[in-house]
Amino acid sequence: MLADIVSAIVASQTDFELVGDAVGTAGLALAASQAAADILIRGGRLQRREALRLLWRSPRMKIVTIDPDGHGGALYELRLDRSVLDEISPIALVAAIRGAENSNRRAAR
């Protein structure tokens, strides 16, 4: 039922095209790369390792997961982050490192 709802939402958008359907995760990376998918929508949660494997194969793709209850989900994407450090001082350097560290901890959740 959730898959039908998601398919209907995608189909209702004129600039979206549903290019395939897959069951399980075994052939998911291959199917997504063969379809040159921009976005992969998956019902259920995804382990970080599996998301990384999929994104490594198709780095421009985004993955949207939808929790089984349909009330939440997550977006996975590869993103290069760059922070400009205007004036390097001991305080600025420590703040930048702490900011990156905190960002990595939030992403790991």
PASEBA-1860 file (N, C-alpha, C; in nm, 3 decimals):
! residues 109
1> MLADIVSA> 0.082/-0.119/0.000/0.000/0.000/0.000/0.087/0.126/0.000 ~ 0.193/0.126/0.083/0.283/0.241/0.087/0.349/0.263/-0.049 ~ 0.387/0.154/-0.114/0.449/0.165/-0.247/0.352/0.227/-0.347 ~ 0.225/0.192/-0.337/0.123/0.249/-0.427/0.107/0.398/-0.404 ~ 0.111/0.440/-0.278/0.097/0.582/-0.245/0.217/0.660/-0.299 ~ 0.337/0.608/-0.276/0.458/0.675/-0.325/0.458/0.680/-0.477 ~ 0.421/0.571/-0.542/0.415/0.568/-0.689/0.317/0.671/-0.742 ~ 0.202/0.686/-0.675/0.103/0.784/-0.718/0.156/0.926/-0.703
9> IVASQTDF> 0.229/0.952/-0.595/0.287/1.085/-0.574/0.388/1.116/-0.683 ~ 0.476/1.020/-0.712/0.577/1.039/-0.816/0.510/1.059/-0.952 ~ 0.413/0.976/-0.983/0.345/0.984/-1.112/0.269/1.116/-1.130 ~ 0.228/1.178/-1.021/0.153/1.303/-1.031/0.240/1.423/-1.065 ~ 0.370/1.407/-1.060/0.463/1.515/-1.090/0.506/1.506/-1.236 ~ 0.485/1.612/-1.312/0.516/1.609/-1.455/0.666/1.600/-1.483 ~ 0.749/1.644/-1.389/0.893/1.640/-1.412/0.960/1.518/-1.349 ~ 0.881/1.424/-1.297/0.933/1.299/-1.241/0.894/1.185/-1.334
17> ELVGDAVG> 0.978/1.083/-1.336/0.945/0.964/-1.413/0.982/0.843/-1.330 ~ 0.888/0.755/-1.312/0.913/0.631/-1.240/0.973/0.533/-1.340 ~ 1.099/0.493/-1.318/1.170/0.413/-1.418/1.186/0.267/-1.378 ~ 1.147/0.232/-1.258/1.162/0.092/-1.221/1.112/0.064/-1.082 ~ 1.110/-0.063/-1.050/1.064/-0.110/-0.921/1.153/-0.228/-0.883 ~ 1.191/-0.235/-0.759/1.278/-0.344/-0.714/1.230/-0.394/-0.579 ~ 1.249/-0.521/-0.557/1.214/-0.583/-0.430/1.344/-0.625/-0.363 ~ 1.362/-0.589/-0.238/1.484/-0.624/-0.166/1.598/-0.531/-0.203
25> TAGLALAA> 1.717/-0.562/-0.154/1.831/-0.475/-0.178/1.939/-0.541/-0.264 ~ 1.924/-0.669/-0.295/2.030/-0.741/-0.366/2.067/-0.675/-0.498 ~ 1.972/-0.646/-0.583/2.002/-0.588/-0.713/1.974/-0.441/-0.721 ~ 1.957/-0.378/-0.607/1.917/-0.237/-0.604/2.021/-0.145/-0.665 ~ 2.147/-0.163/-0.632/2.253/-0.076/-0.685/2.263/-0.088/-0.836 ~ 2.257/-0.209/-0.886/2.266/-0.231/-1.030/2.145/-0.171/-1.101 ~ 2.026/-0.196/-1.049/1.905/-0.142/-1.111/1.905/0.009/-1.113 ~ 1.946/0.071/-1.004/1.949/0.218/-0.996/2.051/0.276/-1.093
33> SQAAADIL> 2.168/0.214/-1.105/2.268/0.269/-1.195/2.231/0.244/-1.341 ~ 2.169/0.130/-1.372/2.126/0.104/-1.509/2.017/0.200/-1.553 ~ 1.929/0.237/-1.461/1.821/0.330/-1.493/1.868/0.474/-1.489 ~ 1.993/0.497/-1.447/2.048/0.632/-1.430/1.954/0.715/-1.342 ~ 1.914/0.655/-1.232/1.817/0.718/-1.142/1.877/0.840/-1.073 ~ 1.797/0.946/-1.064/1.835/1.064/-0.987/1.798/1.045/-0.840 ~ 1.688/0.977/-0.819/1.637/0.956/-0.684/1.591/0.811/-0.671 ~ 1.629/0.750/-0.562/1.583/0.615/-0.529/1.493/0.628/-0.408
41> IRGGRLQR> 1.372/0.580/-0.419/1.280/0.584/-0.306/1.264/0.442/-0.256 ~ 1.285/0.425/-0.128/1.281/0.290/-0.070/1.192/0.289/0.052 ~ 1.102/0.195/0.055/1.021/0.173/0.174/1.103/0.096/0.275 ~ 1.106/0.143/0.396/1.184/0.076/0.499/1.316/0.148/0.523 ~ 1.376/0.112/0.632/1.502/0.176/0.668/1.618/0.118/0.589 ~ 1.726/0.191/0.586/1.844/0.151/0.510/1.965/0.166/0.602 ~ 2.046/0.064/0.607/2.169/0.072/0.685/2.264/0.171/0.618 ~ 2.339/0.243/0.696/2.433/0.342/0.641/2.530/0.279/0.541
49> REALRLLW> 2.575/0.159/0.570/2.670/0.092/0.481/2.606/0.065/0.345 ~ 2.481/0.022/0.345/2.410/-0.004/0.220/2.387/0.126/0.144 ~ 2.351/0.233/0.215/2.332/0.364/0.150/2.463/0.410/0.088 ~ 2.572/0.396/0.158/2.702/0.436/0.105/2.738/0.355/-0.019 ~ 2.711/0.226/-0.017/2.739/0.141/-0.132/2.660/0.187/-0.254 ~ 2.533/0.220/-0.233/2.449/0.267/-0.343/2.497/0.403/-0.396 ~ 2.528/0.493/-0.304/2.570/0.627/-0.344/2.709/0.626/-0.407 ~ 2.795/0.536/-0.365/2.928/0.527/-0.424/2.917/0.489/-0.571
57> RSPRMKIV> 2.821/0.402/-0.599/2.801/0.357/-0.736/2.735/0.464/-0.822 ~ 2.649/0.544/-0.763/2.578/0.653/-0.833/2.585/0.778/-0.748 ~ 2.698/0.849/-0.747/2.721/0.958/-0.652/2.625/1.076/-0.662 ~ 2.560/1.096/-0.775/2.467/1.209/-0.788/2.326/1.173/-0.743 ~ 2.302/1.046/-0.723/2.170/1.000/-0.683/2.141/1.037/-0.538 ~ 2.016/1.060/-0.509/1.971/1.079/-0.372/1.883/0.959/-0.337 ~ 1.886/0.919/-0.211/1.804/0.808/-0.165/1.707/0.862/-0.060 ~ 1.580/0.836/-0.082/1.477/0.873/0.015/1.422/0.743/0.071
65> TIDPDGHG> 1.428/0.727/0.202/1.367/0.610/0.265/1.242/0.655/0.339 ~ 1.144/0.569/0.339/1.019/0.598/0.408/0.998/0.488/0.511 ~ 0.980/0.529/0.636/0.960/0.434/0.744/0.836/0.349/0.716 ~ 0.835/0.225/0.764/0.721/0.137/0.738/0.585/0.194/0.781 ~ 0.585/0.278/0.884/0.457/0.335/0.928/0.416/0.456/0.843 ~ 0.506/0.500/0.753/0.476/0.610/0.664/0.483/0.748/0.727 ~ 0.525/0.757/0.852/0.526/0.886/0.922/0.661/0.956/0.923 ~ 0.763/0.892/0.872/0.895/0.953/0.873/0.983/0.889/0.769
73> GALYELRL> 1.106/0.932/0.765/1.200/0.876/0.668/1.332/0.948/0.677 ~ 1.413/0.930/0.575/1.545/0.993/0.573/1.587/1.019/0.430 ~ 1.676/1.115/0.414/1.736/1.146/0.284/1.885/1.118/0.294 ~ 1.938/1.041/0.202/2.080/1.012/0.195/2.136/1.074/0.068 ~ 2.251/1.139/0.078/2.319/1.193/-0.038/2.466/1.211/-0.005 ~ 2.549/1.199/-0.108/2.691/1.229/-0.090/2.708/1.379/-0.109 ~ 2.775/1.440/-0.017/2.791/1.585/-0.025/2.929/1.623/0.026 ~ 3.001/1.694/-0.058/3.130/1.747/-0.018/3.106/1.878/0.056
81> DRSVLDEI> 3.164/1.890/0.170/3.142/2.010/0.251/3.275/2.085/0.265 ~ 3.268/2.215/0.249/3.387/2.299/0.261/3.351/2.419/0.346 ~ 3.428/2.445/0.447/3.409/2.562/0.532/3.529/2.653/0.516 ~ 3.502/2.780/0.493/3.610/2.878/0.478/3.651/2.925/0.617 ~ 3.780/2.924/0.641/3.834/2.974/0.767/3.903/3.106/0.736 ~ 3.835/3.216/0.765/3.886/3.347/0.729/4.019/3.379/0.799 ~ 4.015/3.387/0.928/4.137/3.417/1.003/4.171/3.298/1.088 ~ 4.287/3.244/1.063/4.329/3.128/1.141/4.388/3.176/1.272
89> SPIALVAA> 4.321/3.136/1.377/4.370/3.161/1.511/4.348/3.031/1.588 ~ 4.411/3.016/1.702/4.388/2.894/1.778/4.239/2.872/1.809 ~ 4.168/2.978/1.843/4.025/2.967/1.875/3.945/2.928/1.751 ~ 3.972/2.992/1.637/3.900/2.961/1.513/3.927/2.819/1.467 ~ 4.052/2.774/1.480/4.088/2.639/1.439/4.015/2.535/1.524 ~ 4.017/2.554/1.655/3.948/2.461/1.745/3.797/2.461/1.719 ~ 3.739/2.579/1.696/3.596/2.588/1.667/3.560/2.514/1.538 ~ 3.643/2.527/1.435/3.618/2.459/1.308/3.625/2.307/1.326
97> IRGAENSN> 3.724/2.261/1.401/3.737/2.117/1.424/3.620/2.065/1.504 ~ 3.580/2.139/1.609/3.465/2.096/1.688/3.337/2.096/1.604 ~ 3.321/2.195/1.519/3.204/2.201/1.433/3.197/2.081/1.339 ~ 3.308/2.044/1.279/3.313/1.928/1.191/3.287/1.800/1.269 ~ 3.343/1.792/1.388/3.323/1.674/1.472/3.176/1.660/1.510 ~ 3.111/1.768/1.550/2.970/1.765/1.586/2.884/1.732/1.466 ~ 2.920/1.783/1.350/2.847/1.755/1.227/2.853/1.606/1.194 ~ 2.970/1.546/1.210/2.987/1.402/1.183/2.906/1.318/1.282
105> RRAAR> 2.901/1.360/1.405/2.823/1.286/1.505/2.674/1.293/1.472 ~ 2.626/1.410/1.430/2.483/1.422/1.394/2.451/1.336/1.273 ~ 2.542/1.332/1.176/2.518/1.254/1.055/2.517/1.104/1.083 ~ 2.591/1.062/1.185/2.598/0.919/1.217/2.471/0.867/1.283 ~ 2.387/0.954/1.327/2.265/0.909/1.395/2.162/0.855/1.301
END
